Structure formats: C-alpha cells, structure tokens
Amino acid sequence: MIAELDEVVLDCELPVHKLARGDIGTVVLVHDQGEGYEVEFMTLDGDTIAVLTLNSAQVRPIGHDEIAHARGLTQPA
C-alpha cells in the first residue's frame, strides 16, 4: 500500500496542471485507506507545481527498476 511521504508516479495526463504521465510526486495524505491521495508535485529545485487529490487509479508506486526523467514545464504535458 502507498503510504504518506512515499513517492508515486502519475499514471494519467493532467495538462490543466502541466503534469504528464510518469511525473513523480510525494504523497502528503492518504484518504480512505488508500482509495485516494493528496499528492504534491514539485520542480527539481523545490517549487510546488500542484497539490492534488487523486484517486488510486491515477497514481502508482515507483517500480524498483525505473529511472527518473527530467522535462521542462514549458514542454507540453
């Protein structure tokens, strides 16, 4: 189960928030035993992009064999 302070991967596109599938966020609150999450998405230098309430189908845990990828916010999500 995903817990508070876990990093998670966005599993959908959220262009209105400039977020793309694969972006990494940090869980700041777990709702209803994992049915939903408050997730903070930040730039690599620490600026918050968005804090969103997402359902469990919109995020997933980071896999052990995955690698992070950087992209600019000016690029389309």
N, CA, C and O atoms as a GROMACS GRO file, in nm:
protein
  308
    1MET      N    1   0.083  -0.119   0.000
    1MET     CA    2   0.000   0.000   0.000
    1MET      C    3   0.088   0.126   0.000
    1MET      O    4   0.195   0.128   0.060
    2ILE      N    5   0.042   0.227  -0.066
    2ILE     CA    6   0.112   0.355  -0.071
    2ILE      C    7   0.088   0.428   0.062
    2ILE      O    8  -0.025   0.433   0.111
    3ALA      N    9   0.194   0.483   0.119
    3ALA     CA   10   0.186   0.550   0.249
    3ALA      C   11   0.225   0.697   0.235
    3ALA      O   12   0.281   0.739   0.134
    4GLU      N   13   0.195   0.774   0.340
    4GLU     CA   14   0.236   0.914   0.342
    4GLU      C   15   0.387   0.923   0.327
    4GLU      O   16   0.462   0.843   0.384
    5LEU      N   17   0.431   1.020   0.251
    5LEU     CA   18   0.570   1.051   0.218
    5LEU      C   19   0.631   0.958   0.115
    5LEU      O   20   0.748   0.973   0.080
    6ASP      N   21   0.555   0.861   0.065
    6ASP     CA   22   0.604   0.779  -0.048
    6ASP      C   23   0.603   0.863  -0.175
    6ASP      O   24   0.516   0.948  -0.195
    7GLU      N   25   0.700   0.838  -0.260
    7GLU     CA   26   0.697   0.897  -0.394
    7GLU      C   27   0.615   0.805  -0.483
    7GLU      O   28   0.625   0.682  -0.474
    8VAL      N   29   0.533   0.866  -0.569
    8VAL     CA   30   0.447   0.790  -0.659
    8VAL      C   31   0.461   0.844  -0.800
    8VAL      O   32   0.512   0.954  -0.822
    9VAL      N   33   0.416   0.765  -0.895
    9VAL     CA   34   0.420   0.801  -1.036
    9VAL      C   35   0.278   0.834  -1.082
    9VAL      O   36   0.185   0.757  -1.058
   10LEU      N   37   0.262   0.947  -1.149
   10LEU     CA   38   0.134   0.983  -1.206
   10LEU      C   39   0.106   0.888  -1.323
   10LEU      O   40   0.190   0.870  -1.410
   11ASP      N   41  -0.013   0.829  -1.325
   11ASP     CA   42  -0.046   0.729  -1.426
   11ASP      C   43  -0.149   0.780  -1.527
   11ASP      O   44  -0.218   0.702  -1.592
   12CYS      N   45  -0.158   0.913  -1.539
   12CYS     CA   46  -0.250   0.975  -1.635
   12CYS      C   47  -0.198   1.114  -1.670
   12CYS      O   48  -0.106   1.165  -1.606
   13GLU      N   49  -0.256   1.173  -1.772
   13GLU     CA   50  -0.221   1.310  -1.812
   13GLU      C   51  -0.311   1.409  -1.737
   13GLU      O   52  -0.432   1.388  -1.727
   14LEU      N   53  -0.252   1.517  -1.686
   14LEU     CA   54  -0.328   1.625  -1.623
   14LEU      C   55  -0.278   1.758  -1.679
   14LEU      O   56  -0.216   1.836  -1.606
   15PRO      N   57  -0.305   1.785  -1.808
   15PRO     CA   58  -0.249   1.903  -1.873
   15PRO      C   59  -0.291   2.036  -1.811
   15PRO      O   60  -0.216   2.133  -1.818
   16VAL      N   61  -0.408   2.042  -1.750
   16VAL     CA   62  -0.451   2.167  -1.686
   16VAL      C   63  -0.356   2.205  -1.571
   16VAL      O   64  -0.347   2.322  -1.534
   17HIS      N   65  -0.287   2.106  -1.515
   17HIS     CA   66  -0.190   2.130  -1.407
   17HIS      C   67  -0.046   2.120  -1.457
   17HIS      O   68   0.048   2.122  -1.377
   18LYS      N   69  -0.028   2.108  -1.589
   18LYS     CA   70   0.104   2.093  -1.652
   18LYS      C   71   0.173   1.964  -1.608
   18LYS      O   72   0.296   1.959  -1.600
   19LEU      N   73   0.095   1.861  -1.580
   19LEU     CA   74   0.150   1.734  -1.537
   19LEU      C   75   0.128   1.627  -1.644
   19LEU      O   76   0.024   1.624  -1.710
   20ALA      N   77   0.228   1.541  -1.660
   20ALA     CA   78   0.224   1.436  -1.761
   20ALA      C   79   0.238   1.299  -1.696
   20ALA      O   80   0.296   1.285  -1.588
   21ARG      N   81   0.184   1.200  -1.762
   21ARG     CA   82   0.201   1.061  -1.717
   21ARG      C   83   0.350   1.036  -1.695
   21ARG      O   84   0.433   1.069  -1.780
   22GLY      N   85   0.384   0.977  -1.582
   22GLY     CA   86   0.523   0.949  -1.549
   22GLY      C   87   0.585   1.050  -1.455
   22GLY      O   88   0.693   1.025  -1.400
   23ASP      N   89   0.520   1.166  -1.434
   23ASP     CA   90   0.573   1.263  -1.338
   23ASP      C   91   0.569   1.202  -1.197
   23ASP      O   92   0.482   1.121  -1.166
   24ILE      N   93   0.664   1.242  -1.114
   24ILE     CA   94   0.678   1.187  -0.979
   24ILE      C   95   0.631   1.289  -0.878
   24ILE      O   96   0.668   1.407  -0.884
   25GLY      N   97   0.550   1.244  -0.783
   25GLY     CA   98   0.502   1.330  -0.676
   25GLY      C   99   0.520   1.261  -0.542
   25GLY      O  100   0.555   1.144  -0.535
   26THR      N  101   0.494   1.336  -0.435
   26THR     CA  102   0.506   1.284  -0.299
   26THR      C  103   0.369   1.284  -0.233
   26THR      O  104   0.298   1.384  -0.234
   27VAL      N  105   0.332   1.171  -0.176
   27VAL     CA  106   0.204   1.160  -0.106
   27VAL      C  107   0.215   1.236   0.026
   27VAL      O  108   0.303   1.208   0.108
   28VAL      N  109   0.124   1.330   0.046
   28VAL     CA  110   0.125   1.406   0.172
   28VAL      C  111   0.009   1.366   0.262
   28VAL      O  112   0.007   1.400   0.380
   29LEU      N  113  -0.089   1.293   0.208
   29LEU     CA  114  -0.202   1.246   0.288
   29LEU      C  115  -0.268   1.128   0.216
   29LEU      O  116  -0.287   1.131   0.095
   30VAL      N  117  -0.302   1.026   0.292
   30VAL     CA  118  -0.373   0.910   0.238
   30VAL      C  119  -0.520   0.921   0.279
   30VAL      O  120  -0.550   0.941   0.397
   31HIS      N  121  -0.612   0.907   0.183
   31HIS     CA  122  -0.755   0.913   0.209
   31HIS      C  123  -0.816   0.773   0.208
   31HIS      O  124  -0.780   0.691   0.124
   32ASP      N  125  -0.907   0.747   0.300
   32ASP     CA  126  -0.988   0.624   0.300
   32ASP      C  127  -0.907   0.497   0.275
   32ASP      O  128  -0.940   0.417   0.188
   33GLN      N  129  -0.802   0.481   0.352
   33GLN     CA  130  -0.717   0.361   0.347
   33GLN      C  131  -0.667   0.328   0.207
   33GLN      O  132  -0.661   0.212   0.167
   34GLY      N  133  -0.629   0.433   0.132
   34GLY     CA  134  -0.567   0.413   0.002
   34GLY      C  135  -0.659   0.428  -0.117
   34GLY      O  136  -0.619   0.400  -0.230
   35GLU      N  137  -0.784   0.471  -0.095
   35GLU     CA  138  -0.873   0.495  -0.209
   35GLU      C  139  -0.837   0.624  -0.283
   35GLU      O  140  -0.871   0.641  -0.400
   36GLY      N  141  -0.768   0.715  -0.214
   36GLY     CA  142  -0.726   0.840  -0.273
   36GLY      C  143  -0.606   0.896  -0.200
   36GLY      O  144  -0.572   0.852  -0.090
   37TYR      N  145  -0.543   0.996  -0.261
   37TYR     CA  146  -0.420   1.052  -0.206
   37TYR      C  147  -0.413   1.202  -0.234
   37TYR      O  148  -0.458   1.247  -0.340
   38GLU      N  149  -0.357   1.278  -0.141
   38GLU     CA  150  -0.313   1.414  -0.168
   38GLU      C  151  -0.168   1.400  -0.212
   38GLU      O  152  -0.087   1.345  -0.138
   39VAL      N  153  -0.136   1.450  -0.329
   39VAL     CA  154  -0.001   1.433  -0.384
   39VAL      C  155   0.054   1.569  -0.422
   39VAL      O  156  -0.013   1.647  -0.491
   40GLU      N  157   0.176   1.597  -0.378
   40GLU     CA  158   0.245   1.722  -0.413
   40GLU      C  159   0.343   1.694  -0.526
   40GLU      O  160   0.425   1.603  -0.518
   41PHE      N  161   0.333   1.775  -0.630
   41PHE     CA  162   0.427   1.768  -0.743
   41PHE      C  163   0.512   1.892  -0.739
   41PHE      O  164   0.461   2.004  -0.728
   42MET      N  165   0.644   1.874  -0.750
   42MET     CA  166   0.738   1.986  -0.741
   42MET      C  167   0.839   1.981  -0.854
   42MET      O  168   0.864   1.875  -0.913
   43THR      N  169   0.896   2.099  -0.884
   43THR     CA  170   1.009   2.102  -0.976
   43THR      C  171   1.130   2.044  -0.905
   43THR      O  172   1.128   2.026  -0.784
   44LEU      N  173   1.234   2.014  -0.979
   44LEU     CA  174   1.354   1.956  -0.918
   44LEU      C  175   1.425   2.054  -0.825
   44LEU      O  176   1.504   2.012  -0.740
   45ASP      N  177   1.398   2.185  -0.839
   45ASP     CA  178   1.459   2.281  -0.746
   45ASP      C  179   1.366   2.320  -0.631
   45ASP      O  180   1.394   2.414  -0.558
   46GLY      N  181   1.255   2.246  -0.615
   46GLY     CA  182   1.174   2.260  -0.495
   46GLY      C  183   1.050   2.347  -0.502
   46GLY      O  184   0.983   2.365  -0.400
   47ASP      N  185   1.017   2.402  -0.617
   47ASP     CA  186   0.895   2.482  -0.629
   47ASP      C  187   0.774   2.390  -0.650
   47ASP      O  188   0.777   2.302  -0.735
   48THR      N  189   0.671   2.412  -0.572
   48THR     CA  190   0.550   2.331  -0.585
   48THR      C  191   0.475   2.369  -0.712
   48THR      O  192   0.448   2.487  -0.737
   49ILE      N  193   0.441   2.270  -0.791
   49ILE     CA  194   0.361   2.288  -0.912
   49ILE      C  195   0.213   2.274  -0.877
   49ILE      O  196   0.131   2.357  -0.916
   50ALA      N  197   0.180   2.169  -0.802
   50ALA     CA  198   0.041   2.144  -0.766
   50ALA      C  199   0.036   2.048  -0.648
   50ALA      O  200   0.125   1.964  -0.630
   51VAL      N  201  -0.068   2.063  -0.567
   51VAL     CA  202  -0.104   1.964  -0.466
   51VAL      C  203  -0.246   1.921  -0.502
   51VAL      O  204  -0.339   2.001  -0.497
   52LEU      N  205  -0.260   1.794  -0.538
   52LEU     CA  206  -0.386   1.745  -0.594
   52LEU      C  207  -0.440   1.627  -0.516
   52LEU      O  208  -0.364   1.547  -0.460
   53THR      N  209  -0.572   1.616  -0.512
   53THR     CA  210  -0.637   1.496  -0.462
   53THR      C  211  -0.659   1.404  -0.580
   53THR      O  212  -0.728   1.439  -0.676
   54LEU      N  213  -0.599   1.285  -0.573
   54LEU     CA  214  -0.605   1.190  -0.684
   54LEU      C  215  -0.659   1.057  -0.634
   54LEU      O  216  -0.639   1.020  -0.518
   55ASN      N  217  -0.729   0.985  -0.721
   55ASN     CA  218  -0.776   0.853  -0.679
   55ASN      C  219  -0.668   0.749  -0.705
   55ASN      O  220  -0.568   0.775  -0.772
   56SER      N  221  -0.689   0.631  -0.650
   56SER     CA  222  -0.584   0.528  -0.656
   56SER      C  223  -0.552   0.483  -0.799
   56SER      O  224  -0.445   0.429  -0.822
   57ALA      N  225  -0.643   0.505  -0.894
   57ALA     CA  226  -0.616   0.468  -1.033
   57ALA      C  227  -0.527   0.569  -1.104
   57ALA      O  228  -0.476   0.541  -1.213
   58GLN      N  229  -0.508   0.686  -1.045
   58GLN     CA  230  -0.430   0.792  -1.110
   58GLN      C  231  -0.283   0.791  -1.072
   58GLN      O  232  -0.202   0.858  -1.137
   59VAL      N  233  -0.245   0.717  -0.968
   59VAL     CA  234  -0.105   0.708  -0.925
   59VAL      C  235  -0.069   0.563  -0.898
   59VAL      O  236  -0.156   0.478  -0.877
   60ARG      N  237   0.060   0.537  -0.900
   60ARG     CA  238   0.109   0.403  -0.868
   60ARG      C  239   0.244   0.416  -0.798
   60ARG      O  240   0.311   0.518  -0.810
   61PRO      N  241   0.283   0.312  -0.726
   61PRO     CA  242   0.416   0.315  -0.663
   61PRO      C  243   0.526   0.316  -0.769
   61PRO      O  244   0.505   0.272  -0.882
   62ILE      N  245   0.641   0.366  -0.732
   62ILE     CA  246   0.758   0.363  -0.821
   62ILE      C  247   0.812   0.220  -0.823
   62ILE      O  248   0.828   0.157  -0.718
   63GLY      N  249   0.839   0.170  -0.943
   63GLY     CA  250   0.896   0.036  -0.956
   63GLY      C  251   1.046   0.036  -0.926
   63GLY      O  252   1.112   0.138  -0.945
   64HIS      N  253   1.098  -0.075  -0.880
   64HIS     CA  254   1.240  -0.083  -0.842
   64HIS      C  255   1.334  -0.068  -0.960
   64HIS      O  256   1.451  -0.032  -0.940
   65ASP      N  257   1.288  -0.093  -1.081
   65ASP     CA  258   1.378  -0.087  -1.197
   65ASP      C  259   1.350   0.033  -1.287
   65ASP      O  260   1.387   0.032  -1.405
   66GLU      N  261   1.285   0.137  -1.232
   66GLU     CA  262   1.253   0.256  -1.312
   66GLU      C  263   1.359   0.364  -1.293
   66GLU      O  264   1.429   0.368  -1.192
   67ILE      N  265   1.370   0.451  -1.392
   67ILE     CA  266   1.464   0.562  -1.387
   67ILE      C  267   1.386   0.692  -1.407
   67ILE      O  268   1.293   0.697  -1.487
   68ALA      N  269   1.425   0.796  -1.334
   68ALA     CA  270   1.359   0.926  -1.346
   68ALA      C  271   1.403   0.996  -1.474
   68ALA      O  272   1.513   0.972  -1.524
   69HIS      N  273   1.317   1.083  -1.526
   69HIS     CA  274   1.345   1.159  -1.647
   69HIS      C  275   1.302   1.303  -1.622
   69HIS      O  276   1.191   1.327  -1.575
   70ALA      N  277   1.387   1.398  -1.653
   70ALA     CA  278   1.354   1.540  -1.631
   70ALA      C  279   1.293   1.600  -1.759
   70ALA      O  280   1.333   1.565  -1.870
   71ARG      N  281   1.196   1.691  -1.740
   71ARG     CA  282   1.138   1.765  -1.851
   71ARG      C  283   1.104   1.905  -1.800
   71ARG      O  284   1.083   1.924  -1.681
   72GLY      N  285   1.100   2.000  -1.889
   72GLY     CA  286   1.066   2.136  -1.852
   72GLY      C  287   0.916   2.157  -1.848
   72GLY      O  288   0.842   2.089  -1.919
   73LEU      N  289   0.869   2.249  -1.766
   73LEU     CA  290   0.726   2.280  -1.759
   73LEU      C  291   0.676   2.345  -1.885
   73LEU      O  292   0.556   2.343  -1.912
   74THR      N  293   0.766   2.403  -1.964
   74THR     CA  294   0.723   2.469  -2.088
   74THR      C  295   0.693   2.367  -2.198
   74THR      O  296   0.633   2.402  -2.300
   75GLN      N  297   0.737   2.242  -2.178
   75GLN     CA  298   0.706   2.138  -2.274
   75GLN      C  299   0.562   2.094  -2.253
   75GLN      O  300   0.514   2.093  -2.140
   76PRO      N  301   0.492   2.058  -2.359
   76PRO     CA  302   0.354   2.012  -2.341
   76PRO      C  303   0.349   1.887  -2.255
   76PRO      O  304   0.434   1.798  -2.266
   77ALA      N  305   0.249   1.882  -2.170
   77ALA     CA  306   0.231   1.763  -2.083
   77ALA      C  307   0.170   1.650  -2.163
   77ALA      O  308   0.148   1.541  -2.110
   0.00000   0.00000   0.00000
